[in-house]
């Protein structure tokens, strides 16, 4: 996960989405929720294997804890490069809303 401050001082975070099933572990851990969560936990290694074999990664860009953008990039190295590009844009002020004329 990359974290950077823009010229206005806002904190940004750029990272890959590692868990594809949002909200599964937000349940209380009773028997019902464990039964529902178990298939997702079993499927996660296969999902991760497809990512390592060239599947698409979802890159999430957050500003001050709020999601701003999602991008899908194929491959681990390309997603690393895209994260580096987004971090550089943020550091230079391209996404901060600060415009100098």
NUDO-230123 format. One line per field, with one value per residue (C-alpha): residue in three letters; residue number from 1; x, y, z. Coordinates in Angstrom, 3 decimals. Layout:
BEGIN
nuro: [ala, ...];
fiba: [NUM, ...];
X: [X, ...];
Y: [Y, ...];
Z: [Z, ...];
//
This chain:
BEGIN
nuro: [unk, unk, unk, unk, unk, unk, unk, unk, unk, unk, unk, unk, unk, unk, unk, unk, unk, unk, unk, unk, unk, unk, unk, unk, unk, unk, unk, unk, unk, unk, unk, unk, unk, unk, unk, unk, unk, unk, unk, unk, unk, unk, unk, unk, unk, unk, unk, unk, unk, unk, unk, unk, unk, unk, unk, unk, unk, unk, unk, unk, unk, unk, unk, unk, unk, unk, unk, unk, unk, unk, unk, unk, unk, unk, unk, unk, unk, unk, unk, unk, unk, unk, unk, unk, unk, unk, unk, unk, unk, unk, unk, unk, unk, unk, unk, unk, unk, unk, unk, unk, unk];
fiba: [1, 2, 3, 4, 5, 6, 7, 8, 9, 10, 11, 12, 13, 14, 15, 16, 17, 18, 19, 20, 21, 22, 23, 24, 25, 26, 27, 28, 29, 30, 31, 32, 33, 34, 35, 36, 37, 38, 39, 40, 41, 42, 43, 44, 45, 46, 47, 48, 49, 50, 51, 52, 53, 54, 55, 56, 57, 58, 59, 60, 61, 62, 63, 64, 65, 66, 67, 68, 69, 70, 71, 72, 73, 74, 75, 76, 77, 78, 79, 80, 81, 82, 83, 84, 85, 86, 87, 88, 89, 90, 91, 92, 93, 94, 95, 96, 97, 98, 99, 100, 101];
X: [0.000, 1.327, 0.471, 1.233, 0.319, -0.819, 0.290, -2.836, -1.899, -4.602, -3.594, -4.039, -3.789, -3.337, -3.521, -4.686, -7.859, -6.796, -10.155, -12.752, -15.794, -16.571, -18.726, -18.270, -16.441, -18.660, -21.133, -21.292, -19.660, -22.580, -23.226, -25.231, -22.532, -19.793, -21.793, -22.195, -18.534, -17.005, -17.436, -15.782, -12.828, -12.489, -12.628, -10.134, -6.936, -8.256, -9.075, -5.544, -4.028, -5.823, -4.357, -0.813, -1.460, -2.312, -5.788, -6.969, -6.183, -8.467, -6.520, -8.314, -7.482, -8.633, -8.423, -8.692, -10.269, -12.915, -12.727, -12.182, -11.503, -11.168, -9.137, -8.679, -5.207, -4.108, -1.020, 1.028, 3.817, 1.452, -0.564, 2.656, 3.502, 0.024, 0.139, 3.491, 2.015, -1.009, 1.190, 3.398, 0.343, -0.958, 2.433, 2.659, -0.830, -2.629, -5.504, -5.576, -7.916, -5.148, -4.728, -2.112, -2.731];
Y: [0.000, 3.391, 6.451, 9.993, 13.582, 15.941, 19.623, 20.590, 18.169, 15.573, 11.955, 9.567, 5.782, 3.658, -0.131, -3.377, -5.105, -8.370, -9.624, -9.806, -10.366, -7.152, -7.441, -11.172, -10.724, -7.857, -10.473, -11.596, -14.967, -17.233, -20.548, -18.932, -16.417, -19.054, -21.230, -18.266, -17.160, -20.633, -20.890, -17.493, -18.519, -21.750, -19.928, -17.211, -19.226, -19.965, -16.301, -15.386, -18.006, -16.428, -13.074, -14.460, -16.050, -12.711, -11.882, -8.312, -6.499, -3.804, -0.710, 1.444, 5.141, 6.690, 10.263, 10.837, 7.389, 7.837, 5.889, 8.171, 5.791, 2.141, 0.894, -2.596, -3.495, -6.841, -8.387, -7.816, -5.738, -3.524, -2.892, -1.966, 0.460, 1.969, 2.435, 4.218, 6.455, 7.391, 8.131, 10.390, 12.241, 12.803, 13.988, 16.490, 17.800, 16.520, 15.047, 17.415, 20.015, 22.621, 24.480, 27.180, 29.688];
Z: [0.000, -0.966, 1.080, -0.010, 0.875, -1.855, -1.950, 0.057, 2.858, 2.236, 2.865, -0.054, -0.126, -3.254, -2.943, -4.518, -3.408, -1.759, -0.515, -3.319, -1.101, 0.808, 3.875, 4.479, 7.762, 8.890, 10.092, 13.689, 14.164, 14.885, 13.140, 10.340, 9.418, 9.524, 7.105, 4.760, 5.009, 4.611, 0.793, 0.360, 2.501, 0.521, -2.835, -1.919, -2.706, -6.204, -6.704, -5.610, -7.966, -10.923, -9.942, -9.956, -13.357, -14.965, -13.739, -13.233, -10.014, -8.705, -7.644, -5.088, -4.624, -1.334, -0.088, 3.666, 4.070, 1.343, -1.900, -4.884, -7.740, -8.736, -11.686, -13.049, -14.310, -15.701, -14.078, -10.930, -12.507, -14.467, -11.327, -9.488, -12.274, -12.270, -8.485, -8.878, -11.614, -9.497, -6.470, -8.602, -9.965, -6.445, -5.149, -8.018, -7.273, -10.369, -8.323, -5.366, -6.796, -6.607, -9.862, -10.398, -13.176];
//
